């Protein structure tokens, strides 16, 4: 697939979960377009290996590693402080990091770990970086999600009440939350020069389903020969991050570089607004992030 992408020389891009799979390939693609890329991951060893490969393949020395655990709000806050202290402009944020947990676990903030990593981490990081991104506009925010959101439901007031936990249920719910976040953020940033779009990269042969073992990992291994490789999976995130033809397109959902309609729940504006308001309280945003006014301008309370 060949898509016309912008030259990103002089632009600063952030990719979370960039040590392997789609995240690594997305960071590599952005570097090939000339961008300076911040690769965010949990493991120093794997992160260093990733940026070494990107530097070797692109010849770029503008690839940097930053460590953070997106399931932990304190870690996300440290990451945001470090980025803001070092980078006067931020043009592209790719919220790629994600996990699948077979068993119910709690983050250090007392939130189910799949939701903490896949949704609350990106929600908090994006809000903490928004003021800098608005000052750097035009820009792009890309939120990775999954078509498994279609099987999920979500009650913003009952995020802590899992009911009968299954890994797939928790994963699908987190991906529905990503789409609702995408919808509300795009609404709040309308007219700001920052486009916000979500992507299901396809069924990709990455490590996300393997970490906890169990039936999902077995099925993944059996299906692996029929799945997309990570480079193919990264095509749509790169398209959303750097395609000129998407100027002015925001709040949409894409699969394989084509816009598709998500589930009815994922287009529920009232639900998206309610989730945002509950999330602000659960991550204790207070006055850390700007209040967005119509047109996407930011003001401090």
VMD Tcl script that draws the C-alpha trace (Angstrom):
set ca {
  {0.00 0.00 0.00}
  {1.46 3.37 -1.00}
  {0.22 6.54 0.67}
  {1.49 10.09 0.23}
  {2.84 11.22 3.59}
  {4.21 14.58 4.66}
  {7.85 15.31 5.28}
  {8.08 15.72 9.06}
  {11.53 17.25 9.29}
  {11.66 19.57 12.31}
  {8.59 17.97 13.91}
  {8.58 16.27 17.31}
  {6.58 13.05 17.54}
  {5.86 10.80 20.53}
  {5.04 7.10 20.27}
  {4.07 5.17 23.40}
  {4.71 1.45 23.55}
  {7.48 1.92 21.02}
  {9.83 -0.91 21.90}
  {8.25 -3.63 19.74}
  {5.51 -4.36 17.24}
  {3.30 -1.62 15.85}
  {4.82 1.01 18.14}
  {8.36 0.30 16.96}
  {7.30 0.28 13.30}
  {5.34 3.52 13.75}
  {8.34 5.21 15.36}
  {10.55 3.91 12.54}
  {8.12 5.24 9.93}
  {8.00 8.68 11.54}
  {11.80 8.78 11.69}
  {11.97 7.90 8.00}
  {9.74 10.93 7.36}
  {12.34 13.12 9.07}
  {10.70 13.56 12.48}
  {12.43 13.63 15.82}
  {10.85 10.73 17.70}
  {10.45 10.10 21.42}
  {9.99 6.38 22.00}
  {8.18 5.71 25.28}
  {8.28 2.26 26.85}
  {8.59 0.46 30.20}
  {11.76 -1.57 29.59}
  {15.05 0.27 29.24}
  {16.70 -2.74 27.60}
  {14.01 -3.23 24.98}
  {13.65 0.49 24.43}
  {17.37 0.92 23.81}
  {17.29 -1.97 21.35}
  {14.37 -0.34 19.53}
  {15.97 3.08 19.15}
  {19.27 1.49 18.13}
  {17.49 -0.29 15.26}
  {15.70 2.91 14.23}
  {18.94 4.90 14.26}
  {20.70 2.22 12.23}
  {17.93 2.00 9.62}
  {17.33 5.75 9.24}
  {20.67 7.32 10.10}
  {18.79 9.72 12.38}
  {20.27 10.88 15.67}
  {16.96 12.47 16.70}
  {15.51 9.33 18.28}
  {15.25 9.38 22.07}
  {14.08 6.91 24.70}
  {11.83 7.82 27.61}
  {10.76 5.33 30.27}
  {7.29 5.20 31.78}
  {4.67 2.77 33.02}
  {1.39 4.05 31.58}
  {-0.63 2.09 34.12}
  {0.78 4.28 36.93}
  {-0.41 7.86 37.11}
  {2.70 9.04 38.95}
  {4.87 7.59 36.19}
  {2.75 9.29 33.50}
  {3.13 12.59 35.31}
  {6.91 12.19 35.50}
  {6.99 11.39 31.80}
  {4.95 14.48 30.93}
  {7.17 16.71 33.10}
  {10.30 15.35 31.42}
  {8.90 15.86 27.92}
  {7.71 19.40 28.66}
  {11.07 20.30 30.20}
  {13.04 19.09 27.19}
  {10.87 19.74 24.14}
  {9.47 23.22 23.35}
  {7.19 21.82 20.65}
  {5.13 18.63 20.26}
  {3.43 17.96 16.94}
  {2.30 14.32 16.93}
  {1.26 12.02 19.77}
  {0.58 8.35 18.98}
  {-1.12 6.64 21.91}
  {-0.09 3.13 20.96}
  {0.81 1.36 24.23}
  {-1.58 -1.37 25.27}
  {-1.84 -4.58 27.26}
  {-4.05 -7.65 27.47}
  {-4.42 -9.26 30.90}
  {-5.95 -12.70 31.32}
  {-6.36 -12.25 35.08}
  {-7.69 -9.26 36.95}
  {-4.91 -7.12 38.38}
  {-4.95 -3.66 39.95}
  {-2.62 -0.81 39.12}
  {-0.86 1.08 41.89}
  {-3.76 3.57 41.69}
  {-6.30 0.82 42.38}
  {-7.64 0.66 38.81}
  {-8.01 -2.56 36.82}
  {-4.68 -2.74 34.98}
  {-6.00 -3.19 31.41}
  {-8.13 -0.07 31.71}
  {-5.37 1.77 33.57}
  {-2.81 1.14 30.82}
  {-4.95 1.22 27.69}
  {-7.23 4.11 28.60}
  {-6.33 6.12 31.70}
  {-2.64 6.34 30.82}
  {-3.29 7.86 27.37}
  {-6.08 10.07 28.76}
  {-3.79 11.54 31.39}
  {-0.70 11.88 29.18}
  {-2.65 13.55 26.38}
  {-4.21 16.07 28.74}
  {-0.86 16.90 30.35}
  {0.71 17.54 26.92}
  {-2.25 19.34 25.34}
  {-1.23 22.90 26.13}
  {2.18 22.36 24.49}
  {0.56 20.69 21.49}
  {-1.91 23.54 21.07}
  {0.95 26.02 21.11}
  {2.73 23.89 18.46}
  {-0.28 23.41 16.14}
  {-0.94 22.12 13.57}
  {-0.64 18.64 15.00}
  {-2.10 15.17 15.22}
  {-3.19 12.80 17.99}
  {-3.60 9.15 17.02}
  {-5.36 6.75 19.38}
  {-4.98 3.02 18.84}
  {-8.07 0.98 19.56}
  {-9.59 -2.30 18.39}
  {-12.68 -3.52 16.60}
  {-13.27 -5.64 19.70}
  {-14.86 -2.47 21.11}
  {-18.02 -3.60 19.28}
  {-18.53 -6.37 21.83}
  {-18.09 -4.06 24.83}
  {-20.29 -1.89 27.01}
  {-19.18 0.78 29.42}
  {-20.72 2.51 32.43}
  {-18.55 5.52 33.36}
  {-19.93 5.56 36.89}
  {-19.10 1.89 37.40}
  {-15.55 1.70 36.07}
  {-14.32 0.07 39.27}
  {-17.08 -2.59 39.23}
  {-15.83 -5.27 36.86}
  {-18.52 -7.86 37.50}
  {-17.35 -11.23 36.23}
  {-13.87 -10.47 34.89}
  {-12.54 -11.87 31.65}
  {-9.47 -10.62 29.84}
  {-11.31 -10.13 26.57}
  {-14.14 -8.22 28.25}
  {-11.69 -5.88 29.97}
  {-9.71 -5.39 26.77}
  {-12.80 -4.60 24.70}
  {-14.05 -2.16 27.33}
  {-10.73 -0.33 27.34}
  {-10.88 0.00 23.57}
  {-14.43 1.36 23.68}
  {-13.15 3.89 26.21}
  {-10.38 4.85 23.75}
  {-12.97 5.59 21.07}
  {-15.15 7.64 23.41}
  {-12.05 9.60 24.45}
  {-11.23 10.11 20.77}
  {-14.74 11.44 20.12}
  {-14.79 13.89 23.03}
  {-11.22 15.09 22.52}
  {-11.89 15.81 18.85}
  {-14.96 17.81 19.85}
  {-12.99 19.84 22.39}
  {-10.19 20.48 19.89}
  {-12.43 21.47 16.99}
  {-10.89 24.42 15.15}
  {-7.58 24.18 17.03}
  {-5.48 22.82 14.19}
  {-5.05 19.46 15.93}
  {-6.73 16.47 14.33}
  {-7.64 13.52 16.55}
  {-8.39 10.12 15.03}
  {-8.54 6.49 16.15}
  {-7.29 3.39 14.42}
  {-7.81 -0.35 14.55}
  {-4.57 -1.49 12.90}
  {-5.96 -4.87 11.87}
  {-5.27 -8.21 13.47}
  {-1.53 -7.96 13.86}
  {1.07 -10.51 14.94}
  {2.33 -8.62 17.99}
  {3.11 -9.72 21.55}
  {0.03 -8.20 23.20}
  {-1.96 -11.43 23.52}
  {0.94 -13.62 24.55}
  {2.12 -12.15 27.83}
  {-0.30 -13.91 30.19}
  {-0.45 -17.28 28.44}
  {-3.79 -19.06 28.53}
  {-6.28 -19.74 25.72}
  {-5.81 -16.36 24.02}
  {-2.07 -16.99 23.65}
  {-2.68 -20.48 22.25}
  {-5.16 -19.15 19.69}
  {-2.75 -16.35 18.82}
  {0.08 -18.81 18.11}
  {-2.19 -20.93 15.90}
  {-3.44 -17.88 13.97}
  {-0.08 -16.12 13.68}
  {0.71 -17.27 10.11}
  {-2.50 -15.59 8.92}
  {-2.03 -12.26 10.72}
  {-0.60 -8.96 9.48}
  {3.00 -8.24 10.38}
  {3.78 -5.20 12.52}
  {4.98 -3.12 9.57}
  {1.61 -3.57 7.85}
  {-0.15 -2.82 11.13}
  {1.73 0.48 11.41}
  {0.57 1.74 8.02}
  {-2.70 3.20 9.28}
  {-1.26 4.92 12.40}
  {1.37 6.49 10.12}
  {-1.34 7.52 7.67}
  {-3.28 9.25 10.45}
  {-0.12 10.91 11.77}
  {1.24 12.26 8.50}
  {-1.21 12.18 5.61}
  {-1.95 15.54 4.02}
  {-5.34 14.33 2.78}
  {-6.56 14.07 6.38}
  {-6.23 17.79 7.09}
  {-9.43 18.82 8.86}
  {-10.57 15.21 9.41}
  {-11.04 14.59 13.12}
  {-12.97 12.38 15.52}
  {-13.04 9.49 13.06}
  {-12.25 5.78 13.17}
  {-10.03 4.08 10.59}
  {-9.20 0.51 9.61}
  {-6.53 -0.12 6.97}
  {-6.47 3.56 6.01}
  {-10.21 3.68 5.40}
  {-12.74 5.50 7.54}
  {-15.37 3.17 9.02}
  {-18.21 3.59 11.47}
  {-17.56 2.32 15.01}
  {-20.26 0.85 17.24}
  {-23.29 2.89 18.24}
  {-21.95 3.23 21.80}
  {-18.67 4.63 20.45}
  {-20.54 7.51 18.78}
  {-22.61 8.39 21.86}
  {-21.62 12.00 22.59}
  {-23.33 12.10 25.98}
  {-21.52 8.91 27.05}
  {-18.21 10.31 25.81}
  {-18.71 13.51 27.80}
  {-19.68 11.59 30.92}
  {-16.63 9.33 30.64}
  {-14.36 12.37 30.26}
  {-15.77 14.01 33.38}
  {-15.45 10.83 35.46}
  {-11.92 10.28 34.13}
  {-10.82 13.79 35.10}
  {-11.72 12.96 38.69}
  {-10.13 9.50 38.70}
  {-6.78 10.81 37.43}
  {-7.07 13.94 39.61}
  {-6.42 16.41 36.79}
  {-7.57 19.44 38.78}
  {-5.69 22.44 37.32}
  {-2.81 20.43 35.81}
  {-4.30 20.57 32.33}
  {-5.93 23.51 30.54}
  {-9.67 23.87 30.16}
  {-10.54 23.69 26.48}
  {-12.88 26.38 25.24}
  {-14.82 26.33 21.92}
  {-12.43 26.41 19.00}
  {-9.78 24.45 20.86}
  {-8.13 27.33 22.70}
  {-6.81 26.60 26.17}
  {-7.17 28.59 29.34}
  {-6.12 27.96 32.90}
  {-8.81 27.92 35.53}
}
mol new
graphics top color blue
foreach p $ca { graphics top sphere $p radius 0.5 }
foreach p [lrange $ca 0 end-1] q [lrange $ca 1 end] { graphics top cylinder $p $q radius 0.2 }
display resetview
